[in-house]
């Protein structure tokens, strides 16, 4: 089969790779139809690492994927060849203390698609995944929508962690695909007022179309002062989706006493800082958000029911041979890109 391999910093090649085969009773062989280019994939592409997770070349990336079942292992009874599926990229052991306490997303023995040293990525014609990771999707969902299930499920999990649900007044700092996913989930849940900020005007226009009540652009605007002029007592919660020191600082300024910062973005640097004086006096809660924790089916339901229209964030399409071009575009924020999708085997 063909697969896209990282071969160095900002280097990618399409190479032949061995066809994956079913090895366990619960394995499912999936033809990959489409893959979304995620920010974490781009971190591996541009820097070769995320924190302690360092790429050893050559390595395949990609974990937001839509596929079609080709073959199932002898122990799989609820999936069949020809079914279209969304993929939860996290494979868990089901036995450790985290899995048994309802925290499979922090499984001690987890294996994640495209994570160095764990599972090879999905930018390939075929992959094998455990049946528990394969979620059938209804016919009314296209491949783009199925691909967006993965980031939307992260947005849904982030929204579920807000102490007051839905939060009446919330902000999202950074509206790439994850921030827009949070926006859709907050809107579907019934939040009354949602503030959004970003560096890029095109993304703010998309956020407005997807339901944001107020948008502000970093740089030309003093977004903190403008938001607090509209919400003098501060915000109930702020979703930090940019992974930047500046936006982390803004969270602390924007939150009301007792408010909650939800850290969704992944910083490229190893350390960030907070002002402990303001954090302490406001008694601000900091909640990290790790992947999707059982929210894949919920994301499928939001899309298939029409409650979450994810299509405005899909801006560009490439074929497998154009994978490097897709990664370059996303890495450099070219041409108004929000979500680039690589059509691997699908139309």
N, C-alpha and C positions, 0 to 999 in steps of 0.2 A: 504494500500500500504506500501512498504518498503521505508525507507529514511535513510540517513546517518546524524546523529546528533553530533555536538560538545557537549561534556559533561563536559569539563574542559580543562585546558591547555594541549595541545598535547594528548587529549583524544577524541575518536570518537567511536560511537556505531551505528550499524544498528538496527533500531527500527521500529515497526509498527506505522503508522500515519494515520489519517483519510483521506479518498479519497477526493481530492478537487472537488468542484462542481461549475458549471456555476451559477453565481448569477446576472449578468448584461447582457443587450442585446449585448454588444460588447465583452463579454468574449469568450475565446477560451480555451478548455481543450486540453492539449498537453501531449502526451506520451513522456517522455524524453528518447532519444536513447543514447546520449553520452554527457559527461561533461568534459571540460578541467579544470585542476587544475591551478588556477591563483595565482600570487604572493599575491594579496590582500586576497584571501581565506587563504593562508598560514599565513599571518599576524594574522588573526583571530584565526587560529589554534595554533600558537606558542606563541602569546602574549594576545589573547582575545580582541584585540582592534585595531583600526586605529584612532589615534588622539582621538577625543571626542566620536567616535562611539565604544561603548563597548558592547560585547556580554553578553546577559543574557541566561544562560544555562537552558535547552538544546536548541540548535539552528542549523538550517541547513544552509549549505553554498553551493557555486557553482553558477556561472552565465554565464559561457561560454557553451552554450548548443545547441545541435542539437535535433530536435524532430519531431514528426508526429502528425498532427491534429487528434483528436478523435471525438470532438463534438464542435459545434459553437453555440453562442447565437443567438437569434432571429433577432438581428440587424446586423449580419455579413453576407455579400453577396459575398465577394471576397475570401473567404477561405472555404474549404470543407474537410470533413473527408477523411483521407488517404494522404493528402498533406504533404510533408516533408518541414520543415521550419527551418530557423535560427531565433534565438531569440535576439531582442534588450532588454537587461535586465532592461532598464529604462522605467518606466511608468510615464507619465507626465499629468498635469491637463489640459493643453491647454488654460487656462484662465488667468494666472497670467501675470505680466509685462514681465517676462523673456520669457515665451512661446510666447507671442504676438510679441516680438521683435526679434524672430528667435534664441532664446537661450534656447531651451527646456532642454538642458543638465544641466542648472542651475535653473530649475523650482523650484519655491518656495514651491511646494507641491509634490515633486517627491517621488516616491517609487521605490527602486532598489532591484533587486534580491539579497538575502543573506546579505543585509545591515541591521545591528541590528535595530530593531524597525520598519522596513519597510516591505519588502516582504520576505517570507521564500525562502531559496535557492533551486537550481535545482538538488541537489543530492538526487533525489527522483524519484519514478516511474512516477509520473504525477504532473503537475503544471497547474494553470490557469493564463493566461495572457491576457491583452487587445489585440484586433485584430491588433491595430497599432504597436504592438511589434513583430508581427509574419510575417516573410518575406519568401515567397515561394522560394525554391531553385531548380535549374534545375537538371535533372536526372544525368548529368555527374559529379556531386559533391558527394563525399562519406561523411560519417558521420564525419570523422576526419576533412575534409576540412570545413564542415558546422560549426563544433565546433570552428575552428580557425577564422571564420568570425568576432567574437566579438573582439579579440585582433587586428586583421588586420584593423578593422574599427577605432580603436584608433590610430593605426599607420597612417592611411589615414588622419584622422582629424589633427593629429600632423603635418604631412607633409603640409597640406593645410594652416597651420598657419604661415609658413615661409614667411617673407615679400617678398622675391624674389622667385617666384615659376616657375620651380624648382630651389632650390639653386644650384649654380654651384659647390661649394665646401663645404661639410658638414661633420660633425663627429657625431657618435653615441657612447655614453659612456655607456656600458652595453648592451650586446646582449643576454638577455633572450628572451622569446617570443615577448615581446613588442618591444624591440630594433630591433629584426629581422623583425618584422612587419613594423617598420619605414624604415628599409633598403629596403624591397621589394617595398614599396610605392615610395621611392626616386628613386630607379632604374627604376620603371615603368614610373615615371614622366619625367625622362631624366636627372637627376643630373650627372654632368661630373666626379666628383671624390668624393668618399665616404670613409672616414676613420672610423675605428671601433676599440673599445678597450673592454677588459673584463678581469676578473681574471682567467677564465677557458679556457684552450687551446682547449678543444673539441668544445666550442661555437665559438671560433674564426675560427676553421676549417669549421664549418657550415656556418658562415658568409661569408667566402671566396667562398664557393660553391654557396651561394645565391647572390653573386654579389659585395661584398666589394672589393674595390681597394687596401686597405692597412689595416692590422690588427696589433694590438699591445697588449701585455699582461702586465697588471699592476704588478708591483713588479720586475720581471726580467728586464723590460725595462723602460727607462725614456720616457714614451709615449708622453708627452707634447713636449719635445725637438725633438723627432723624427718626430712628425707631423709638427712642425714648421720648421724643416729643409726642409720639402717638400712643405710647404706652408708658406713662409717667411712673407707674409703680414697678415697672420691670416686667419681664416675660416669665411665664411659668416654666418653660424649658426651651433650650436651644440645642439643635442638632448640628454638631460641628462635622461637616462633610468634606472639608478641604484639606485637612491634615497639615495646617500651617500654624506657626506660632502666632501670627497676627490674629487669625480667627479664633484661636484658643483664648487669647487675651480678651477679645471682644465678647466672647461668651460670658466671662466673669463680669464684665461691665453691664451686659444686657439683662442678666438674670435678677429677678426679685429675690429678697431674702427667702431662703428655703427652696429656691429654684433648683433645677436639675440640668446639668450639662451632659449631653449624650455624645460621646466621642466615637464617631463612625468613620471618619477619614483616617487614612494611614499615612503618618508622617514619613518622609524619606530619611530624616535624620534620626539618630538613636536616642536623643534626649530633647524634651521640651520642658518649659517651666511655667509656673503659675505664681501669682501674687498671693502669698499665704495670708497677708493681712486682710485683703478683701474677701478671699475665700472663707476665712474663719469668721469674720464679722457678719457676713451674709449667710453663713452656714450652708454653703452651696454643696450640693451632691454632685459627684462625678461618676457617671456610669459609662464604662466602656461597652462597646457593642462588638460582639464576635460572631460573624457570619449570620446564619438564618434560623437555627434552632427550631426545626419543626414547622417552618412557615411556608414551605414550598407549595403544599396543596392550597393553602390560603391564598397565595399569590396567583396560582392558576385560576382559582374561583373568582378573584377580583377582576382578572382580565376577561375570562370567558363570559362573565355576567355583564360586562360593560361598565362596571363601577370604576375601573382603572384603564384609561386609554393610554397605552404606553407608546403608541406609534409616533407621536410628535418627537420623541427623543431619538428615533432611528433616522440618521441623516445620510449615511453612506454605506455602499455595498461593494465588496471585492470578491474575487474568486480566490482559491487557495494560492495560486501563483502570485497574487497581489498582496499576500499577507504582510510582507515587509513594508509595502507602500501604506497599508492600513495602519501599521504600528507607527510609522513615521508621522503620518497625519495626526494621529491621536496624541503622540508624544509632543508635537509642536503646536497643537490646537489649531491646525490649519482649516481653512475653508468652512468655518462655522461648525466643525464636527462636534457632535455630542456622543452618539453611539455609532461606531463603525461595525458592520457585521460582515464576516467572511463566509460566503456560501461555499461550503466544502463539497458536499454531494447533492444538496438540495437545489431547487430552483430559486 
